[in-house]
Amino acid sequence: MAQLRITIGTSTFPVACSDGDEKRVRELADEVEKKLDMVRQHLAPTSESHALFLTALLMADEKDDARAAFEKRLASHGDDVQNRFAQERTQAKRLEAQAVARLNHLERALTELAASMVLPGQEPAPGESQPGRPYEPPAGAPSTEPSAAPKLLSKPQTAAPKAAQEAAPTAGATASNAKPTAGPQPQS
């Protein structure tokens, strides 16, 4: 603990402070001394103790004014923060509602697509969706961009892909000119 002797006006005071705080305590004492000089010049105190009293009162008033100004500024920033938070919350709710609407739309589209699928050898039941018929969203449903929505086939594919036809051996093919096919080959 550091021990200082601080002179303000005509009086000297012993002051204890933490080690390393000596410079700060001296700076504060200099501030008090400047205010005391101003009080002596402008207010005509009747004694040294009266001058110290007026200096303390003046500094307390300045501190209170600074605190009030800070609280006012803080309150105005607090309102700004609260307004910003309310805007962000409103935007988040709007985005959530849009996401839910899109997910519901996709769920309906996937349900329709699954219902329209017919397993090989099965015929769709009367009144059910036909294969290849695209899903039409109900009126008022949110629109999806065409690039984001899956494209449904307009006609079911019944013919084998061209690559598979080329890979299959023809009726007169021999082992030497037959094209290889994927998968295990039956033994002849």
FITIRO-995463 format. One record per residue (C-alpha): x, y, z; residue in one letter. Coordinates in steps of 0.02 Angstrom, whole numbers, padded with zeros to 5 digits. Example, Ala and Ser with C-alpha at 12.3 -4.5 7.8 and 13.67 -1.06 7.14 Angstrom:
2
((00615, -00225, 00390), 'A')
((00684, -00053, 00357), 'S')
end
This chain:
188
((00000, 00000, 00000), 'M')
((00073, 00168, -00052), 'A')
((00069, 00319, 00065), 'Q')
((00054, 00492, -00014), 'L')
((00046, 00669, 00052), 'R')
((-00072, 00773, -00054), 'I')
((-00085, 00962, -00038), 'T')
((-00247, 01047, -00086), 'I')
((-00258, 01232, -00053), 'G')
((-00163, 01269, 00108), 'T')
((-00187, 01097, 00185), 'S')
((-00087, 00937, 00164), 'T')
((-00172, 00768, 00185), 'F')
((-00101, 00593, 00205), 'P')
((-00177, 00473, 00075), 'V')
((-00156, 00285, 00061), 'A')
((-00183, 00202, -00108), 'C')
((-00143, 00038, -00196), 'S')
((00031, 00019, -00267), 'D')
((00032, 00087, -00445), 'G')
((-00115, 00206, -00414), 'D')
((-00006, 00349, -00353), 'E')
((-00009, 00438, -00522), 'K')
((-00200, 00428, -00534), 'R')
((-00222, 00496, -00356), 'V')
((-00107, 00643, -00395), 'R')
((-00206, 00679, -00556), 'E')
((-00369, 00680, -00457), 'L')
((-00291, 00798, -00328), 'A')
((-00237, 00913, -00470), 'D')
((-00418, 00917, -00532), 'E')
((-00479, 00965, -00359), 'V')
((-00344, 01101, -00347), 'E')
((-00399, 01174, -00516), 'K')
((-00582, 01180, -00460), 'K')
((-00529, 01258, -00294), 'L')
((-00435, 01396, -00388), 'D')
((-00590, 01428, -00495), 'M')
((-00701, 01438, -00340), 'V')
((-00580, 01563, -00259), 'R')
((-00582, 01673, -00416), 'Q')
((-00770, 01672, -00453), 'H')
((-00864, 01637, -00291), 'L')
((-00768, 01735, -00157), 'A')
((-00770, 01605, -00016), 'P')
((-00755, 01674, 00160), 'T')
((-00627, 01546, 00220), 'S')
((-00521, 01399, 00161), 'E')
((-00647, 01273, 00229), 'S')
((-00787, 01368, 00140), 'H')
((-00686, 01362, -00023), 'A')
((-00659, 01172, -00002), 'L')
((-00844, 01150, 00034), 'F')
((-00895, 01248, -00122), 'L')
((-00768, 01150, -00227), 'T')
((-00838, 00984, -00166), 'A')
((-01015, 01043, -00201), 'L')
((-00969, 01102, -00377), 'L')
((-00882, 00937, -00418), 'M')
((-01030, 00835, -00351), 'A')
((-01146, 00939, -00462), 'D')
((-01037, 00908, -00616), 'E')
((-01031, 00722, -00577), 'K')
((-01221, 00716, -00560), 'D')
((-01245, 00809, -00725), 'D')
((-01125, 00688, -00813), 'A')
((-01217, 00538, -00738), 'R')
((-01387, 00606, -00794), 'A')
((-01322, 00638, -00970), 'A')
((-01250, 00462, -00977), 'F')
((-01413, 00384, -00918), 'E')
((-01511, 00484, -01046), 'K')
((-01394, 00429, -01185), 'R')
((-01401, 00250, -01122), 'L')
((-01591, 00254, -01119), 'A')
((-01600, 00317, -01298), 'S')
((-01481, 00178, -01353), 'H')
((-01584, 00055, -01252), 'G')
((-01739, 00107, -01350), 'D')
((-01642, 00084, -01512), 'D')
((-01589, -00090, -01457), 'V')
((-01766, -00137, -01406), 'Q')
((-01835, -00074, -01573), 'N')
((-01703, -00171, -01669), 'R')
((-01740, -00328, -01568), 'F')
((-01927, -00310, -01605), 'A')
((-01891, -00291, -01791), 'Q')
((-01778, -00444, -01790), 'E')
((-01909, -00546, -01696), 'R')
((-02044, -00495, -01821), 'T')
((-01932, -00541, -01967), 'Q')
((-01890, -00710, -01888), 'A')
((-02075, -00749, -01865), 'K')
((-02111, -00701, -02047), 'R')
((-01969, -00810, -02111), 'L')
((-02027, -00954, -02001), 'E')
((-02204, -00940, -02070), 'A')
((-02136, -00941, -02249), 'Q')
((-02029, -01094, -02212), 'A')
((-02177, -01187, -02135), 'V')
((-02286, -01144, -02286), 'A')
((-02152, -01207, -02406), 'R')
((-02125, -01366, -02306), 'L')
((-02313, -01399, -02304), 'N')
((-02318, -01371, -02492), 'H')
((-02173, -01492, -02518), 'L')
((-02254, -01621, -02405), 'E')
((-02414, -01614, -02508), 'R')
((-02314, -01627, -02670), 'A')
((-02216, -01777, -02605), 'L')
((-02375, -01860, -02543), 'T')
((-02455, -01835, -02714), 'E')
((-02299, -01900, -02799), 'L')
((-02292, -02055, -02688), 'A')
((-02477, -02088, -02719), 'A')
((-02451, -02074, -02907), 'S')
((-02312, -02203, -02910), 'M')
((-02365, -02375, -02970), 'V')
((-02258, -02525, -02935), 'L')
((-02219, -02636, -03085), 'P')
((-02366, -02753, -03118), 'G')
((-02490, -02646, -03021), 'Q')
((-02628, -02539, -03090), 'E')
((-02682, -02381, -02999), 'P')
((-02847, -02395, -02907), 'A')
((-02994, -02302, -02987), 'P')
((-02995, -02119, -02937), 'G')
((-02812, -02117, -02883), 'E')
((-02681, -02008, -02963), 'S')
((-02613, -02067, -03127), 'Q')
((-02425, -02087, -03152), 'P')
((-02341, -01935, -03225), 'G')
((-02478, -01813, -03177), 'R')
((-02395, -01663, -03094), 'P')
((-02451, -01599, -02925), 'Y')
((-02552, -01439, -02933), 'E')
((-02543, -01334, -02774), 'P')
((-02710, -01271, -02708), 'P')
((-02759, -01091, -02739), 'A')
((-02670, -00972, -02619), 'G')
((-02525, -01091, -02583), 'A')
((-02353, -01010, -02588), 'P')
((-02272, -01023, -02757), 'S')
((-02106, -01111, -02776), 'T')
((-01978, -01069, -02905), 'E')
((-01981, -01189, -03053), 'P')
((-01795, -01224, -03032), 'S')
((-01822, -01275, -02850), 'A')
((-01977, -01384, -02879), 'A')
((-01950, -01563, -02941), 'P')
((-02003, -01593, -03122), 'K')
((-02125, -01738, -03139), 'L')
((-02127, -01840, -03298), 'L')
((-02271, -01803, -03414), 'S')
((-02271, -01984, -03476), 'K')
((-02209, -02139, -03386), 'P')
((-02058, -02218, -03468), 'Q')
((-02104, -02388, -03535), 'T')
((-01960, -02422, -03654), 'A')
((-01791, -02479, -03589), 'A')
((-01656, -02347, -03597), 'P')
((-01557, -02341, -03760), 'K')
((-01395, -02389, -03673), 'A')
((-01476, -02548, -03605), 'A')
((-01542, -02594, -03780), 'Q')
((-01370, -02573, -03856), 'E')
((-01291, -02679, -03720), 'A')
((-01412, -02826, -03747), 'A')
((-01351, -02958, -03873), 'P')
((-01454, -02978, -04031), 'T')
((-01533, -03142, -04085), 'A')
((-01393, -03195, -04203), 'G')
((-01248, -03137, -04095), 'A')
((-01107, -03252, -04052), 'T')
((-00993, -03246, -03903), 'A')
((-00859, -03162, -04008), 'S')
((-00964, -03014, -04068), 'N')
((-01083, -02993, -03919), 'A')
((-01062, -02837, -03814), 'K')
((-01029, -02868, -03630), 'P')
((-01172, -02829, -03510), 'T')
((-01168, -02784, -03328), 'A')
((-01204, -02916, -03197), 'G')
((-01182, -03105, -03194), 'P')
((-01205, -03198, -03359), 'Q')
((-01303, -03362, -03369), 'P')
((-01195, -03515, -03405), 'Q')
((-01233, -03601, -03574), 'S')
end
